Amino acid sequence: MGACLPETVVTNGDLAEKLGVSPEWIEQRTGIRERRHVSGAARQGAAWPSRPAVGR
């Protein structure tokens, strides 16, 4: 099975600053504390984690 865990972490604090709300406000409504984003280069190769699963 393949997997990919992007290194770039975006916390509720990061988003809250931009949105003018508190980190707690985001968590209460979404249940999410942090999310991860892939860079442009990694996004282009996003299929690589699935290759072992499909035998390629």
C-alpha distance matrix in Angstrom:
0.0 3.8 6.8 10.5 13.5 16.7 19.6 22.4 23.2 25.8 27.6 29.9 32.7 31.9 32.0 35.0 37.0 36.6 37.2 40.0 38.6 37.4 33.9 34.7 35.7 32.3 30.4 32.8 32.3 28.5 27.1 25.3 26.2 24.2 21.9 20.1 20.9 19.6 22.3 23.5 22.1 18.6 18.9 19.7 16.5 14.3 12.5 11.0 7.8 7.0 8.4 5.9 4.8 8.6 9.7 11.8
3.8 0.0 3.8 7.1 10.5 13.3 16.3 19.0 20.3 22.9 25.0 27.6 30.2 29.1 29.3 32.4 34.3 33.7 34.5 37.5 36.3 35.3 31.8 32.9 33.9 30.4 28.8 31.5 30.9 27.1 25.9 23.7 24.3 22.0 19.4 17.1 17.6 16.1 18.6 19.8 18.3 14.8 15.3 16.2 13.0 10.8 9.5 7.8 4.2 5.1 7.0 5.9 6.2 9.4 10.7 11.5
6.8 3.8 0.0 3.8 6.8 9.9 12.9 15.5 16.6 19.3 21.3 23.9 26.5 25.4 25.7 28.8 30.6 30.2 31.1 33.9 32.7 31.6 28.1 29.4 30.4 26.9 25.4 28.3 27.8 24.0 22.8 20.3 20.8 18.3 15.7 13.5 14.3 13.1 16.0 17.8 16.7 13.0 13.6 15.3 12.5 9.9 10.0 8.7 5.0 7.2 9.9 9.6 9.7 12.8 14.3 14.7
10.5 7.1 3.8 0.0 3.8 6.2 9.4 11.9 13.4 16.2 18.5 21.4 23.7 22.3 22.8 26.1 27.6 27.1 28.2 31.1 30.2 29.3 25.8 27.5 28.5 25.0 23.8 27.0 26.5 22.7 21.8 18.8 18.9 16.0 13.3 10.5 11.0 9.6 12.4 14.5 13.7 9.9 10.8 13.1 10.7 8.2 9.7 8.7 6.1 9.2 11.8 12.2 12.8 15.5 17.0 16.7
13.5 10.5 6.8 3.8 0.0 3.8 6.4 9.0 9.9 12.9 15.1 18.1 20.3 19.1 19.9 23.0 24.4 24.3 25.6 28.2 27.2 26.0 22.5 24.3 25.6 22.2 21.0 24.3 24.1 20.5 19.4 16.2 15.8 12.7 10.3 7.6 9.0 8.6 11.7 14.6 14.3 10.8 11.9 14.8 13.1 10.8 13.0 12.2 9.9 12.9 15.5 15.9 16.4 19.1 20.7 20.5
16.7 13.3 9.9 6.2 3.8 0.0 3.8 5.7 7.7 10.7 13.5 16.7 18.5 16.7 17.7 21.0 22.1 21.7 23.3 26.1 25.5 24.6 21.4 23.6 24.8 21.3 20.7 24.3 23.9 20.5 19.9 16.3 15.6 12.1 9.4 5.8 6.0 5.4 8.2 11.4 11.6 8.5 9.8 13.0 12.1 10.3 13.4 13.0 11.7 14.8 17.3 18.2 19.0 21.3 22.8 22.1
19.6 16.3 12.9 9.4 6.4 3.8 0.0 3.8 6.2 9.8 12.4 16.1 17.1 15.3 17.0 20.2 20.8 20.9 22.9 25.3 24.9 23.8 20.6 23.1 24.6 21.5 20.9 24.6 24.7 21.6 20.8 17.1 15.5 12.0 10.2 6.9 7.5 7.4 9.1 12.7 12.8 10.4 12.4 15.5 14.8 13.6 16.8 16.0 14.9 18.3 20.4 21.1 22.2 24.6 25.9 25.0
22.4 19.0 15.5 11.9 9.0 5.7 3.8 0.0 3.8 6.6 9.8 13.3 14.2 11.9 13.6 16.9 17.3 17.2 19.3 21.8 21.7 20.9 17.9 20.8 22.0 18.9 18.9 22.7 22.6 19.7 19.4 15.6 14.0 10.2 8.4 5.5 5.4 6.6 7.9 11.7 12.9 11.1 12.4 15.8 15.9 14.7 18.3 18.2 17.3 20.4 22.8 23.9 24.7 26.9 28.5 27.5
23.2 20.3 16.6 13.4 9.9 7.7 6.2 3.8 0.0 3.8 6.3 9.9 11.0 9.5 11.2 14.1 15.0 15.4 17.2 19.4 18.8 17.6 14.5 17.2 18.6 15.6 15.4 19.2 19.4 16.6 16.1 12.3 10.3 6.7 5.9 4.6 6.5 9.2 11.2 14.8 16.4 14.4 15.1 18.7 18.9 17.1 20.4 20.6 19.1 21.9 24.7 25.6 25.9 28.4 30.2 29.6
25.8 22.9 19.3 16.2 12.9 10.7 9.8 6.6 3.8 0.0 3.8 6.8 8.1 6.2 7.4 10.5 11.5 11.8 13.4 15.7 15.2 14.4 11.5 14.5 15.5 12.5 13.0 16.7 16.7 14.3 14.4 10.7 8.9 5.6 5.3 5.9 7.3 10.7 12.5 15.7 18.0 16.4 16.4 20.1 20.8 18.9 22.3 23.0 21.6 24.1 27.1 28.3 28.3 30.5 32.7 32.0
27.6 25.0 21.3 18.5 15.1 13.5 12.4 9.8 6.3 3.8 0.0 3.8 5.2 5.2 6.6 8.6 10.2 11.5 12.6 14.1 12.9 11.4 8.2 11.1 12.6 10.1 10.2 13.9 14.5 12.6 12.3 8.9 6.2 4.3 6.4 8.6 10.8 14.3 16.2 19.4 21.7 20.0 19.9 23.7 24.2 22.1 25.3 26.0 24.2 26.6 29.7 30.6 30.4 32.9 35.1 34.8
29.9 27.6 23.9 21.4 18.1 16.7 16.1 13.3 9.9 6.8 3.8 0.0 3.8 5.4 5.1 5.7 8.5 10.0 10.0 11.3 9.5 7.9 4.8 7.8 8.9 6.5 7.3 10.8 11.4 10.3 10.5 7.9 5.8 5.9 8.4 11.3 13.3 17.0 19.0 21.9 24.5 22.9 22.3 26.1 26.9 24.5 27.6 28.7 26.9 28.9 32.2 33.2 32.6 35.0 37.5 37.3
32.7 30.2 26.5 23.7 20.3 18.5 17.1 14.2 11.0 8.1 5.2 3.8 0.0 3.8 5.5 5.0 6.2 8.8 9.8 10.2 9.0 7.2 5.1 8.7 10.2 9.0 10.2 13.3 14.3 13.8 13.9 11.5 8.9 8.8 11.3 13.6 15.2 18.7 20.1 23.1 25.6 24.4 24.2 27.9 28.8 26.8 30.1 30.9 29.4 31.7 34.8 35.8 35.5 37.9 40.2 39.9
31.9 29.1 25.4 22.3 19.1 16.7 15.3 11.9 9.5 6.2 5.2 5.4 3.8 0.0 3.8 5.6 5.6 6.9 9.0 10.4 10.4 9.9 8.2 12.0 12.8 10.9 12.5 15.8 16.1 15.1 15.7 12.8 10.6 9.2 10.5 12.0 12.8 16.1 17.0 19.8 22.5 21.6 21.4 25.0 26.2 24.5 28.0 28.9 27.7 30.1 33.1 34.4 34.3 36.5 38.7 38.0
32.0 29.3 25.7 22.8 19.9 17.7 17.0 13.6 11.2 7.4 6.6 5.1 5.5 3.8 0.0 3.8 5.4 5.3 6.1 8.4 8.3 8.8 7.6 11.1 10.8 8.5 11.0 13.9 13.5 12.6 14.1 11.5 10.4 9.5 10.3 12.3 12.9 16.4 17.6 19.9 23.0 22.1 21.2 24.8 26.3 24.3 27.7 29.0 27.9 29.9 33.0 34.5 34.1 36.1 38.6 38.0
35.0 32.4 28.8 26.1 23.0 21.0 20.2 16.9 14.1 10.5 8.6 5.7 5.0 5.6 3.8 0.0 3.8 5.4 5.0 5.6 4.9 5.3 5.4 8.8 8.4 7.4 10.2 12.6 12.6 12.8 14.3 12.5 11.2 11.4 13.1 15.6 16.6 20.1 21.4 23.7 26.8 25.9 25.0 28.6 30.0 28.0 31.2 32.6 31.3 33.2 36.5 37.8 37.3 39.3 41.9 41.4
37.0 34.3 30.6 27.6 24.4 22.1 20.8 17.3 15.0 11.5 10.2 8.5 6.2 5.6 5.4 3.8 0.0 3.8 5.6 5.5 6.8 7.6 8.4 11.9 11.8 11.2 13.9 16.2 16.4 16.5 17.9 15.9 14.2 13.8 15.3 17.1 17.6 20.8 21.4 23.7 26.8 26.3 25.7 29.1 30.8 29.1 32.6 33.8 32.8 35.0 38.0 39.5 39.3 41.3 43.7 42.9
36.6 33.7 30.2 27.1 24.3 21.7 20.9 17.2 15.4 11.8 11.5 10.0 8.8 6.9 5.3 5.4 3.8 0.0 3.8 5.8 8.1 10.1 10.8 14.2 13.2 12.0 15.2 17.5 16.8 16.7 18.7 16.6 15.6 14.7 15.3 16.8 16.6 19.6 19.9 21.7 25.1 24.9 23.9 27.1 29.2 27.6 31.1 32.6 31.9 33.9 36.9 38.7 38.4 40.2 42.6 41.7
37.2 34.5 31.1 28.2 25.6 23.3 22.9 19.3 17.2 13.4 12.6 10.0 9.8 9.0 6.1 5.0 5.6 3.8 0.0 3.8 5.6 8.6 9.9 12.6 10.7 9.9 13.5 15.1 14.0 14.5 17.0 15.5 15.2 15.1 15.8 18.0 18.0 21.3 22.1 23.7 27.2 26.8 25.4 28.6 30.7 28.8 32.0 33.8 32.9 34.6 37.8 39.5 38.9 40.6 43.3 42.6
40.0 37.5 33.9 31.1 28.2 26.1 25.3 21.8 19.4 15.7 14.1 11.3 10.2 10.4 8.4 5.6 5.5 5.8 3.8 0.0 3.8 7.0 9.6 12.0 10.2 10.7 14.1 15.3 14.9 16.1 18.3 17.2 16.5 16.9 18.3 20.7 21.1 24.5 25.3 27.1 30.5 30.0 28.9 32.2 34.1 32.2 35.5 37.1 36.1 37.8 41.1 42.7 42.0 43.9 46.6 46.0
38.6 36.3 32.7 30.2 27.2 25.5 24.9 21.7 18.8 15.2 12.9 9.5 9.0 10.4 8.3 4.9 6.8 8.1 5.6 3.8 0.0 3.8 6.7 8.4 6.5 7.6 10.9 11.7 11.7 13.3 15.1 14.6 13.9 15.1 17.0 19.9 21.0 24.5 25.9 28.0 31.2 30.3 29.2 32.6 34.2 32.0 35.1 36.7 35.3 36.9 40.3 41.7 40.8 42.8 45.6 45.3
37.4 35.3 31.6 29.3 26.0 24.6 23.8 20.9 17.6 14.4 11.4 7.9 7.2 9.9 8.8 5.3 7.6 10.1 8.6 7.0 3.8 0.0 3.8 5.3 5.1 6.8 9.0 10.1 11.3 12.7 13.6 13.0 11.8 13.5 16.1 19.2 20.8 24.5 26.1 28.6 31.6 30.3 29.5 33.2 34.4 32.0 35.1 36.4 34.6 36.5 39.9 40.9 40.1 42.4 45.0 44.9
33.9 31.8 28.1 25.8 22.5 21.4 20.6 17.9 14.5 11.5 8.2 4.8 5.1 8.2 7.6 5.4 8.4 10.8 9.9 9.6 6.7 3.8 0.0 3.8 5.4 5.3 6.4 8.7 10.3 10.7 10.9 9.8 8.0 9.9 12.8 16.0 18.0 21.8 23.7 26.5 29.2 27.6 27.0 30.7 31.6 29.1 32.1 33.2 31.3 33.2 36.6 37.5 36.7 39.1 41.7 41.7
34.7 32.9 29.4 27.5 24.3 23.6 23.1 20.8 17.2 14.5 11.1 7.8 8.7 12.0 11.1 8.8 11.9 14.2 12.6 12.0 8.4 5.3 3.8 0.0 3.8 5.4 5.0 6.0 8.6 9.9 9.6 9.8 8.7 11.6 14.7 18.2 20.6 24.4 26.6 29.4 32.1 30.2 29.5 33.2 33.9 31.2 34.0 35.1 32.9 34.5 38.0 38.7 37.6 40.1 42.8 43.1
35.7 33.9 30.4 28.5 25.6 24.8 24.6 22.0 18.6 15.5 12.6 8.9 10.2 12.8 10.8 8.4 11.8 13.2 10.7 10.2 6.5 5.1 5.4 3.8 0.0 3.8 5.6 5.3 6.4 8.7 9.8 10.5 10.5 13.1 15.5 19.1 21.1 24.8 27.0 29.4 32.3 30.7 29.5 33.1 34.1 31.4 34.1 35.6 33.6 34.9 38.5 39.5 38.2 40.5 43.4 43.6
32.3 30.4 26.9 25.0 22.2 21.3 21.5 18.9 15.6 12.5 10.1 6.5 9.0 10.9 8.5 7.4 11.2 12.0 9.9 10.7 7.6 6.8 5.3 5.4 3.8 0.0 3.8 5.5 5.4 6.0 7.6 7.4 8.0 10.0 12.0 15.6 17.5 21.2 23.5 25.9 28.8 27.1 25.8 29.4 30.4 27.6 30.3 31.9 29.9 31.3 34.8 35.9 34.7 36.8 39.7 39.9
30.4 28.8 25.4 23.8 21.0 20.7 20.9 18.9 15.4 13.0 10.2 7.3 10.2 12.5 11.0 10.2 13.9 15.2 13.5 14.1 10.9 9.0 6.4 5.0 5.6 3.8 0.0 3.8 5.4 5.2 4.7 5.2 5.8 9.0 11.5 15.3 17.8 21.5 24.2 26.9 29.4 27.3 26.2 29.9 30.5 27.5 29.9 31.2 28.9 30.2 33.8 34.5 33.2 35.6 38.4 38.9
32.8 31.5 28.3 27.0 24.3 24.3 24.6 22.7 19.2 16.7 13.9 10.8 13.3 15.8 13.9 12.6 16.2 17.5 15.1 15.3 11.7 10.1 8.7 6.0 5.3 5.5 3.8 0.0 3.8 5.8 5.8 8.1 9.4 12.7 15.0 18.8 21.3 25.0 27.7 30.2 32.8 30.7 29.4 33.0 33.6 30.5 32.7 34.2 31.8 32.8 36.5 37.1 35.5 37.9 40.9 41.5
32.3 30.9 27.8 26.5 24.1 23.9 24.7 22.6 19.4 16.7 14.5 11.4 14.3 16.1 13.5 12.6 16.4 16.8 14.0 14.9 11.7 11.3 10.3 8.6 6.4 5.4 5.4 3.8 0.0 3.8 6.1 8.3 10.6 13.2 14.6 18.3 20.3 23.9 26.6 28.7 31.6 29.5 27.8 31.3 32.2 29.0 31.2 33.0 30.8 31.6 35.3 36.2 34.5 36.5 39.7 40.2
28.5 27.1 24.0 22.7 20.5 20.5 21.6 19.7 16.6 14.3 12.6 10.3 13.8 15.1 12.6 12.8 16.5 16.7 14.5 16.1 13.3 12.7 10.7 9.9 8.7 6.0 5.2 5.8 3.8 0.0 3.8 5.3 8.5 10.5 11.4 15.1 17.2 20.7 23.6 25.7 28.4 26.1 24.5 28.0 28.6 25.4 27.5 29.3 27.0 27.8 31.5 32.4 30.7 32.8 35.9 36.4
27.1 25.9 22.8 21.8 19.4 19.9 20.8 19.4 16.1 14.4 12.3 10.5 13.9 15.7 14.1 14.3 17.9 18.7 17.0 18.3 15.1 13.6 10.9 9.6 9.8 7.6 4.7 5.8 6.1 3.8 0.0 3.8 6.7 9.5 11.2 14.8 17.6 21.0 24.2 26.7 29.0 26.4 25.2 28.8 28.9 25.6 27.6 29.0 26.4 27.3 31.0 31.5 29.8 32.2 35.2 36.0
25.3 23.7 20.3 18.8 16.2 16.3 17.1 15.6 12.3 10.7 8.9 7.9 11.5 12.8 11.5 12.5 15.9 16.6 15.5 17.2 14.6 13.0 9.8 9.8 10.5 7.4 5.2 8.1 8.3 5.3 3.8 0.0 3.8 5.8 7.4 11.1 14.0 17.5 20.6 23.3 25.5 23.0 22.0 25.6 25.9 22.7 25.0 26.2 23.8 25.1 28.7 29.3 28.0 30.4 33.3 33.7
26.2 24.3 20.8 18.9 15.8 15.6 15.5 14.0 10.3 8.9 6.2 5.8 8.9 10.6 10.4 11.2 14.2 15.6 15.2 16.5 13.9 11.8 8.0 8.7 10.5 8.0 5.8 9.4 10.6 8.5 6.7 3.8 0.0 3.8 7.1 10.6 13.7 17.3 20.1 23.2 25.3 22.9 22.4 26.2 26.3 23.4 26.0 26.8 24.4 26.2 29.7 30.1 29.2 31.9 34.4 34.8
24.2 22.0 18.3 16.0 12.7 12.1 12.0 10.2 6.7 5.6 4.3 5.9 8.8 9.2 9.5 11.4 13.8 14.7 15.1 16.9 15.1 13.5 9.9 11.6 13.1 10.0 9.0 12.7 13.2 10.5 9.5 5.8 3.8 0.0 3.7 6.9 10.1 13.6 16.4 19.6 21.6 19.2 18.9 22.7 22.9 20.2 23.1 23.8 21.6 23.7 27.0 27.7 27.1 29.7 32.1 32.1
21.9 19.4 15.7 13.3 10.3 9.4 10.2 8.4 5.9 5.3 6.4 8.4 11.3 10.5 10.3 13.1 15.3 15.3 15.8 18.3 17.0 16.1 12.8 14.7 15.5 12.0 11.5 15.0 14.6 11.4 11.2 7.4 7.1 3.7 0.0 3.8 6.8 10.3 13.3 16.3 18.3 15.9 15.3 19.1 19.3 16.6 19.5 20.5 18.6 20.6 23.9 24.9 24.3 26.7 29.1 29.0
20.1 17.1 13.5 10.5 7.6 5.8 6.9 5.5 4.6 5.9 8.6 11.3 13.6 12.0 12.3 15.6 17.1 16.8 18.0 20.7 19.9 19.2 16.0 18.2 19.1 15.6 15.3 18.8 18.3 15.1 14.8 11.1 10.6 6.9 3.8 0.0 3.8 6.8 10.0 13.1 14.8 12.3 12.2 15.9 16.0 13.6 16.8 17.4 15.9 18.2 21.3 22.4 22.4 24.6 26.8 26.3
20.9 17.6 14.3 11.0 9.0 6.0 7.5 5.4 6.5 7.3 10.8 13.3 15.2 12.8 12.9 16.6 17.6 16.6 18.0 21.1 21.0 20.8 18.0 20.6 21.1 17.5 17.8 21.3 20.3 17.2 17.6 14.0 13.7 10.1 6.8 3.8 0.0 3.8 6.6 9.5 11.6 9.6 9.1 12.9 13.7 11.7 15.2 16.2 15.5 17.9 20.6 22.3 22.5 24.3 26.4 25.4
19.6 16.1 13.1 9.6 8.6 5.4 7.4 6.6 9.2 10.7 14.3 17.0 18.7 16.1 16.4 20.1 20.8 19.6 21.3 24.5 24.5 24.5 21.8 24.4 24.8 21.2 21.5 25.0 23.9 20.7 21.0 17.5 17.3 13.6 10.3 6.8 3.8 0.0 3.8 6.6 8.1 5.9 5.9 9.5 10.2 8.8 12.6 13.3 13.2 15.8 18.1 20.1 20.8 22.3 24.1 22.7
22.3 18.6 16.0 12.4 11.7 8.2 9.1 7.9 11.2 12.5 16.2 19.0 20.1 17.0 17.6 21.4 21.4 19.9 22.1 25.3 25.9 26.1 23.7 26.6 27.0 23.5 24.2 27.7 26.6 23.6 24.2 20.6 20.1 16.4 13.3 10.0 6.6 3.8 0.0 3.8 5.5 5.3 6.0 8.8 10.2 10.2 14.0 14.6 15.4 18.1 19.8 22.0 23.1 24.3 25.8 23.9
23.5 19.8 17.8 14.5 14.6 11.4 12.7 11.7 14.8 15.7 19.4 21.9 23.1 19.8 19.9 23.7 23.7 21.7 23.7 27.1 28.0 28.6 26.5 29.4 29.4 25.9 26.9 30.2 28.7 25.7 26.7 23.3 23.2 19.6 16.3 13.1 9.5 6.6 3.8 0.0 3.8 5.5 5.1 6.5 9.1 9.9 13.4 14.5 16.1 18.3 19.7 22.4 23.5 24.1 25.6 23.3
22.1 18.3 16.7 13.7 14.3 11.6 12.8 12.9 16.4 18.0 21.7 24.5 25.6 22.5 23.0 26.8 26.8 25.1 27.2 30.5 31.2 31.6 29.2 32.1 32.3 28.8 29.4 32.8 31.6 28.4 29.0 25.5 25.3 21.6 18.3 14.8 11.6 8.1 5.5 3.8 0.0 3.8 5.4 5.4 7.0 9.0 12.1 12.4 14.5 16.9 17.7 20.3 22.0 22.5 23.5 21.0
18.6 14.8 13.0 9.9 10.8 8.5 10.4 11.1 14.4 16.4 20.0 22.9 24.4 21.6 22.1 25.9 26.3 24.9 26.8 30.0 30.3 30.3 27.6 30.2 30.7 27.1 27.3 30.7 29.5 26.1 26.4 23.0 22.9 19.2 15.9 12.3 9.6 5.9 5.3 5.5 3.8 0.0 3.8 5.4 5.3 6.1 9.6 9.6 11.1 13.8 15.0 17.3 18.8 19.8 20.9 18.9
18.9 15.3 13.6 10.8 11.9 9.8 12.4 12.4 15.1 16.4 19.9 22.3 24.2 21.4 21.2 25.0 25.7 23.9 25.4 28.9 29.2 29.5 27.0 29.5 29.5 25.8 26.2 29.4 27.8 24.5 25.2 22.0 22.4 18.9 15.3 12.2 9.1 5.9 6.0 5.1 5.4 3.8 0.0 3.8 5.4 5.0 8.5 10.1 11.5 13.4 15.0 17.8 18.6 19.2 21.0 19.0
19.7 16.2 15.3 13.1 14.8 13.0 15.5 15.8 18.7 20.1 23.7 26.1 27.9 25.0 24.8 28.6 29.1 27.1 28.6 32.2 32.6 33.2 30.7 33.2 33.1 29.4 29.9 33.0 31.3 28.0 28.8 25.6 26.2 22.7 19.1 15.9 12.9 9.5 8.8 6.5 5.4 5.4 3.8 0.0 3.8 5.6 8.0 9.5 12.1 13.5 14.3 17.5 18.7 18.6 20.0 17.4
16.5 13.0 12.5 10.7 13.1 12.1 14.8 15.9 18.9 20.8 24.2 26.9 28.8 26.2 26.3 30.0 30.8 29.2 30.7 34.1 34.2 34.4 31.6 33.9 34.1 30.4 30.5 33.6 32.2 28.6 28.9 25.9 26.3 22.9 19.3 16.0 13.7 10.2 10.2 9.1 7.0 5.3 5.4 3.8 0.0 3.8 5.5 5.9 8.8 10.5 11.0 14.0 15.5 15.7 16.7 14.3
14.3 10.8 9.9 8.2 10.8 10.3 13.6 14.7 17.1 18.9 22.1 24.5 26.8 24.5 24.3 28.0 29.1 27.6 28.8 32.2 32.0 32.0 29.1 31.2 31.4 27.6 27.5 30.5 29.0 25.4 25.6 22.7 23.4 20.2 16.6 13.6 11.7 8.8 10.2 9.9 9.0 6.1 5.0 5.6 3.8 0.0 3.8 5.5 6.9 8.4 10.1 13.0 13.7 14.3 16.1 14.3
12.5 9.5 10.0 9.7 13.0 13.4 16.8 18.3 20.4 22.3 25.3 27.6 30.1 28.0 27.7 31.2 32.6 31.1 32.0 35.5 35.1 35.1 32.1 34.0 34.1 30.3 29.9 32.7 31.2 27.5 27.6 25.0 26.0 23.1 19.5 16.8 15.2 12.6 14.0 13.4 12.1 9.6 8.5 8.0 5.5 3.8 0.0 3.8 5.7 5.7 6.9 10.2 10.8 10.8 12.6 10.9
11.0 7.8 8.7 8.7 12.2 13.0 16.0 18.2 20.6 23.0 26.0 28.7 30.9 28.9 29.0 32.6 33.8 32.6 33.8 37.1 36.7 36.4 33.2 35.1 35.6 31.9 31.2 34.2 33.0 29.3 29.0 26.2 26.8 23.8 20.5 17.4 16.2 13.3 14.6 14.5 12.4 9.6 10.1 9.5 5.9 5.5 3.8 0.0 3.8 5.5 5.4 8.1 9.9 10.5 11.3 9.5
7.8 4.2 5.0 6.1 9.9 11.7 14.9 17.3 19.1 21.6 24.2 26.9 29.4 27.7 27.9 31.3 32.8 31.9 32.9 36.1 35.3 34.6 31.3 32.9 33.6 29.9 28.9 31.8 30.8 27.0 26.4 23.8 24.4 21.6 18.6 15.9 15.5 13.2 15.4 16.1 14.5 11.1 11.5 12.1 8.8 6.9 5.7 3.8 0.0 3.8 5.7 6.9 8.0 9.9 11.2 10.6
7.0 5.1 7.2 9.2 12.9 14.8 18.3 20.4 21.9 24.1 26.6 28.9 31.7 30.1 29.9 33.2 35.0 33.9 34.6 37.8 36.9 36.5 33.2 34.5 34.9 31.3 30.2 32.8 31.6 27.8 27.3 25.1 26.2 23.7 20.6 18.2 17.9 15.8 18.1 18.3 16.9 13.8 13.4 13.5 10.5 8.4 5.7 5.5 3.8 0.0 3.8 5.7 5.3 6.5 8.7 8.7
8.4 7.0 9.9 11.8 15.5 17.3 20.4 22.8 24.7 27.1 29.7 32.2 34.8 33.1 33.0 36.5 38.0 36.9 37.8 41.1 40.3 39.9 36.6 38.0 38.5 34.8 33.8 36.5 35.3 31.5 31.0 28.7 29.7 27.0 23.9 21.3 20.6 18.1 19.8 19.7 17.7 15.0 15.0 14.3 11.0 10.1 6.9 5.4 5.7 3.8 0.0 3.9 5.4 5.3 6.0 5.1
5.9 5.9 9.6 12.2 15.9 18.2 21.1 23.9 25.6 28.3 30.6 33.2 35.8 34.4 34.5 37.8 39.5 38.7 39.5 42.7 41.7 40.9 37.5 38.7 39.5 35.9 34.5 37.1 36.2 32.4 31.5 29.3 30.1 27.7 24.9 22.4 22.3 20.1 22.0 22.4 20.3 17.3 17.8 17.5 14.0 13.0 10.2 8.1 6.9 5.7 3.9 0.0 3.8 5.5 5.1 6.1
4.8 6.2 9.7 12.8 16.4 19.0 22.2 24.7 25.9 28.3 30.4 32.6 35.5 34.3 34.1 37.3 39.3 38.4 38.9 42.0 40.8 40.1 36.7 37.6 38.2 34.7 33.2 35.5 34.5 30.7 29.8 28.0 29.2 27.1 24.3 22.4 22.5 20.8 23.1 23.5 22.0 18.8 18.6 18.7 15.5 13.7 10.8 9.9 8.0 5.3 5.4 3.8 0.0 3.8 5.6 7.9
8.6 9.4 12.8 15.5 19.1 21.3 24.6 26.9 28.4 30.5 32.9 35.0 37.9 36.5 36.1 39.3 41.3 40.2 40.6 43.9 42.8 42.4 39.1 40.1 40.5 36.8 35.6 37.9 36.5 32.8 32.2 30.4 31.9 29.7 26.7 24.6 24.3 22.3 24.3 24.1 22.5 19.8 19.2 18.6 15.7 14.3 10.8 10.5 9.9 6.5 5.3 5.5 3.8 0.0 3.8 5.8
9.7 10.7 14.3 17.0 20.7 22.8 25.9 28.5 30.2 32.7 35.1 37.5 40.2 38.7 38.6 41.9 43.7 42.6 43.3 46.6 45.6 45.0 41.7 42.8 43.4 39.7 38.4 40.9 39.7 35.9 35.2 33.3 34.4 32.1 29.1 26.8 26.4 24.1 25.8 25.6 23.5 20.9 21.0 20.0 16.7 16.1 12.6 11.3 11.2 8.7 6.0 5.1 5.6 3.8 0.0 3.8
11.8 11.5 14.7 16.7 20.5 22.1 25.0 27.5 29.6 32.0 34.8 37.3 39.9 38.0 38.0 41.4 42.9 41.7 42.6 46.0 45.3 44.9 41.7 43.1 43.6 39.9 38.9 41.5 40.2 36.4 36.0 33.7 34.8 32.1 29.0 26.3 25.4 22.7 23.9 23.3 21.0 18.9 19.0 17.4 14.3 14.3 10.9 9.5 10.6 8.7 5.1 6.1 7.9 5.8 3.8 0.0
